[in-house]
């Protein structure tokens, strides 16, 4: 019996999951059938004694499970690679991202801390770390890494990173003004992130914007998404708002008026026009 070539299968997985726009999660679609066939082939190789086969098979399986919103299985495969090669910055960063998608923010931040120590010269990973720290308001950590790493980046990229840091600092001030614990914001941001993962492929261009409506005293976090039609954006927003309401119901016994707190915070999605992202390729 001829075994599947994990390198070839990994390329097939990559080609399958890196389209832009909405995920194709229809149960009996050709896309779904292809994913199932690839899973079966790769599962025979996930415990291979050959190092490269092990990496390729588990990474590809992790990508497939992430695409299908099976975040604990996604975490399982990326953790296997990380545990085998904990000194590799790329595998560490993949593991950290899989922890976020599975809902384990605190653990993800710990792994990102380790990733920076491994990737002090790796611009792409450092950018991802600063982005994660600012999105979830670990601003002190983000500032330290930025000051240590800014010499690596172009002036344009440094301006983007500085804007992330300023927005995060402004938001912390806003939360303090309204006595809203940072953990409340992080929980809501995790909901928005999960909705993003549930619907939108990881290779879709998304831009996160902060907006402070001074007149209405509301701070908004907006994710603008490319290659998704307005009707689908509306459906995604409906799911987001329902998920936030469910979270409020599940946490109503906390020693804070959640509805009052959330009246000052707004999370939603908007379309990102082609003209806005066509030249967005990052020049590190």
C-alpha positions as CSV (number, residue, x, y, z in Angstrom):
1,X,0.0,0.0,0.0
2,X,1.4,3.4,-1.0
3,X,1.1,6.0,1.9
4,X,0.0,9.5,1.3
5,X,2.8,12.1,0.9
6,X,2.3,14.5,3.8
7,X,4.0,17.4,1.9
8,X,1.7,17.0,-1.1
9,X,-1.3,16.6,1.2
10,X,-0.3,19.7,3.2
11,X,-0.2,21.7,-0.1
12,X,-3.7,20.4,-0.9
13,X,-4.9,21.5,2.5
14,X,-3.3,24.9,2.1
15,X,-4.9,25.4,-1.3
16,X,-8.2,24.4,0.1
17,X,-8.4,26.6,3.2
18,X,-6.6,29.8,2.0
19,X,-9.4,31.2,-0.1
20,X,-10.8,34.5,1.0
21,X,-14.3,35.4,2.2
22,X,-16.8,33.2,4.0
23,X,-15.9,29.6,5.0
24,X,-17.6,26.9,3.0
25,X,-19.2,24.8,5.7
26,X,-22.0,23.3,3.7
27,X,-22.1,19.6,4.8
28,X,-22.2,17.9,1.4
29,X,-20.3,20.4,-0.7
30,X,-17.3,19.4,-2.9
31,X,-15.2,21.5,-0.5
32,X,-16.4,19.5,2.5
33,X,-15.8,16.1,0.8
34,X,-12.3,17.2,-0.1
35,X,-11.6,18.1,3.5
36,X,-12.9,14.8,4.7
37,X,-10.7,12.8,2.3
38,X,-7.6,14.8,3.3
39,X,-8.3,14.3,7.0
40,X,-8.4,10.5,6.5
41,X,-5.1,10.5,4.6
42,X,-3.3,12.8,7.1
43,X,-4.5,11.0,10.2
44,X,-2.5,8.0,9.2
45,X,0.6,10.1,9.4
46,X,0.0,12.3,12.5
47,X,2.2,10.1,14.7
48,X,4.9,9.5,12.1
49,X,8.5,9.0,13.4
50,X,9.7,11.1,10.5
51,X,10.1,14.6,11.8
52,X,9.0,16.5,8.7
53,X,6.0,14.1,8.1
54,X,5.0,14.6,11.7
55,X,5.1,18.4,11.4
56,X,3.3,18.5,8.0
57,X,0.6,16.1,9.0
58,X,-0.3,17.7,12.3
59,X,-0.1,21.3,10.9
60,X,-2.4,20.4,8.0
61,X,-4.9,18.6,10.3
62,X,-4.8,21.7,12.6
63,X,-5.6,23.9,9.6
64,X,-8.5,21.7,8.6
65,X,-10.0,21.6,12.1
66,X,-9.7,25.4,12.4
67,X,-11.5,25.8,9.1
68,X,-14.3,23.6,10.4
69,X,-14.6,25.5,13.7
70,X,-13.4,22.5,15.7
71,X,-11.2,24.7,17.8
72,X,-10.3,22.1,20.5
73,X,-9.1,19.7,17.8
74,X,-7.2,22.6,16.1
75,X,-5.5,23.2,19.5
76,X,-4.8,19.5,19.9
77,X,-2.8,19.3,16.6
78,X,-0.9,22.6,17.0
79,X,-0.1,21.6,20.6
80,X,1.4,18.3,19.4
81,X,3.8,20.2,17.1
82,X,4.6,22.8,19.8
83,X,5.3,20.1,22.4
84,X,7.7,18.3,20.1
85,X,9.5,21.5,19.0
86,X,9.0,24.1,21.8
87,X,12.0,26.2,20.7
88,X,10.5,26.9,17.3
89,X,9.0,30.4,17.1
90,X,6.6,29.7,14.3
91,X,5.1,26.6,16.0
92,X,4.9,28.6,19.3
93,X,3.0,31.4,17.5
94,X,0.6,28.8,15.9
95,X,0.0,27.2,19.2
96,X,-0.8,30.6,20.9
97,X,-3.2,31.5,18.1
98,X,-5.0,28.2,18.5
99,X,-5.3,28.8,22.2
100,X,-7.1,32.1,21.5
101,X,-9.5,30.5,19.0
102,X,-10.2,27.8,21.6
103,X,-11.0,30.4,24.3
104,X,-7.9,30.1,26.4
105,X,-6.7,33.8,26.4
106,X,-4.5,33.7,29.5
107,X,-2.6,30.6,28.3
108,X,-2.2,32.2,24.8
109,X,-0.6,35.3,26.3
110,X,1.9,33.1,28.2
111,X,2.8,31.3,25.0
112,X,3.1,34.6,23.1
113,X,5.5,35.8,25.9
114,X,7.7,32.7,25.1
115,X,7.3,33.3,21.4
116,X,8.9,36.7,21.6
117,X,11.9,35.3,23.4
118,X,12.3,32.9,20.5
119,X,11.5,35.3,17.7
120,X,13.3,38.6,18.7
121,X,14.3,39.0,15.1
122,X,11.2,37.5,13.4
123,X,9.2,40.6,12.3
124,X,6.1,38.7,11.2
125,X,5.7,36.9,14.6
126,X,6.5,40.1,16.5
127,X,3.8,42.0,14.6
128,X,1.3,39.2,15.4
129,X,2.2,39.4,19.1
130,X,1.9,43.1,19.4
131,X,-1.4,43.0,17.6
132,X,-2.8,40.3,20.0
133,X,-1.5,42.2,23.1
134,X,-3.1,45.5,22.0
135,X,-6.4,43.9,20.9
136,X,-6.8,42.3,24.4
137,X,-5.3,45.3,26.2
138,X,-2.0,43.9,27.5
139,X,-0.6,47.3,26.7
140,X,2.4,47.3,29.0
141,X,3.6,44.0,27.4
142,X,3.0,45.4,23.9
143,X,4.9,48.6,24.7
144,X,7.9,46.7,25.9
145,X,8.1,44.6,22.8
146,X,7.5,47.5,20.5
147,X,10.3,49.5,22.0
148,X,12.7,46.5,21.7
149,X,11.6,45.7,18.2
150,X,10.7,48.9,16.3
151,X,14.1,49.1,14.7
152,X,13.1,46.0,12.7
153,X,10.1,47.6,11.0
154,X,9.6,50.2,8.3
155,X,8.4,53.6,9.2
156,X,4.9,52.8,7.8
157,X,4.6,49.6,9.9
158,X,5.8,51.4,13.0
159,X,3.1,54.0,12.5
160,X,0.5,51.2,12.4
161,X,1.9,49.6,15.6
162,X,1.9,53.0,17.4
163,X,-1.7,53.5,16.4
164,X,-2.6,50.1,17.9
165,X,-0.8,51.1,21.2
166,X,-2.5,54.5,21.3
167,X,-6.0,53.0,20.7
168,X,-5.5,50.4,23.4
169,X,-4.3,53.0,25.9
170,X,-7.2,55.2,25.1
171,X,-9.6,52.3,25.6
172,X,-8.1,51.4,29.0
173,X,-8.7,55.1,30.0
174,X,-12.3,54.9,28.7
175,X,-13.0,51.7,30.7
176,X,-11.5,53.2,33.8
177,X,-13.7,56.3,33.4
178,X,-16.8,54.0,33.4
179,X,-15.5,51.6,36.0
180,X,-15.7,48.7,33.5
181,X,-13.2,46.0,34.4
182,X,-10.7,45.1,31.6
183,X,-11.7,41.5,32.0
184,X,-15.3,42.4,30.9
185,X,-13.9,44.0,27.7
186,X,-11.6,41.0,27.1
187,X,-14.6,38.6,27.4
188,X,-16.5,40.6,24.8
189,X,-13.6,40.9,22.5
190,X,-13.1,37.1,22.7
191,X,-16.8,36.7,21.6
192,X,-16.1,39.0,18.6
193,X,-12.9,37.1,17.8
194,X,-14.8,33.7,17.9
195,X,-17.5,35.0,15.6
196,X,-14.8,36.1,13.2
197,X,-13.2,32.6,13.3
198,X,-16.6,30.9,12.8
199,X,-17.5,32.7,9.6
200,X,-14.4,34.1,7.9
201,X,-11.3,32.4,6.6
202,X,-8.0,33.2,8.1
203,X,-6.7,34.6,4.8
204,X,-9.4,37.2,4.4
205,X,-8.2,40.8,4.8
206,X,-9.7,42.2,8.0
207,X,-9.0,45.6,9.5
208,X,-9.7,46.3,13.2
209,X,-10.7,49.9,13.9
210,X,-11.4,51.8,17.1
211,X,-14.0,54.5,17.2
212,X,-14.9,56.7,20.2
213,X,-18.3,58.4,19.8
214,X,-17.9,61.2,22.3
215,X,-21.5,62.5,21.9
216,X,-23.0,59.2,22.9
217,X,-20.1,58.1,25.2
218,X,-19.6,54.8,23.3
219,X,-16.4,53.1,22.4
220,X,-16.7,50.8,19.3
221,X,-14.5,48.0,18.1
222,X,-15.2,47.5,14.4
223,X,-13.8,44.7,12.2
224,X,-14.1,45.5,8.5
225,X,-14.0,42.4,6.3
226,X,-13.1,42.0,2.7
227,X,-14.8,39.7,0.2
228,X,-18.0,39.2,2.2
229,X,-21.3,40.6,0.9
230,X,-23.3,43.1,3.0
231,X,-26.1,40.6,3.6
232,X,-23.7,38.1,5.1
233,X,-22.1,40.8,7.2
234,X,-25.6,41.5,8.6
235,X,-26.0,37.9,9.5
236,X,-22.6,37.8,11.2
237,X,-23.6,40.9,13.2
238,X,-26.9,39.3,14.3
239,X,-24.9,36.3,15.6
240,X,-22.5,38.5,17.4
241,X,-25.2,40.5,19.2
242,X,-27.0,37.3,20.1
243,X,-23.8,35.8,21.5
244,X,-23.2,38.9,23.6
245,X,-26.7,38.8,25.0
246,X,-26.2,35.1,25.8
247,X,-23.0,36.0,27.6
248,X,-24.8,38.7,29.6
249,X,-27.4,36.2,30.7
250,X,-24.8,33.6,31.7
251,X,-22.8,36.2,33.8
252,X,-25.6,38.3,35.3
253,X,-24.6,37.4,38.8
254,X,-21.3,39.3,38.6
255,X,-20.9,42.3,40.9
256,X,-21.4,44.7,38.0
257,X,-24.3,45.9,36.0
258,X,-23.3,44.3,32.7
259,X,-26.0,45.9,30.7
260,X,-24.9,49.3,31.9
261,X,-21.3,48.5,31.2
262,X,-22.0,47.2,27.7
263,X,-24.1,50.3,26.9
264,X,-20.8,52.1,26.6
265,X,-19.2,49.4,24.3
266,X,-20.1,48.4,20.8
267,X,-18.8,45.6,18.7
268,X,-19.7,45.0,15.0
269,X,-18.5,44.1,11.5
270,X,-18.6,46.1,8.3
271,X,-17.6,45.4,4.7
272,X,-14.1,46.4,3.7
273,X,-14.1,47.8,0.2
274,X,-11.7,46.4,-2.4
275,X,-10.1,49.9,-2.9
276,X,-9.2,50.0,0.8
277,X,-7.3,46.7,0.9
278,X,-5.9,46.1,-2.6
279,X,-2.6,47.7,-1.5
280,X,-2.6,46.5,2.1
281,X,0.2,44.0,1.8
282,X,2.4,44.6,4.8
283,X,5.9,45.8,4.2
284,X,7.8,44.8,7.3
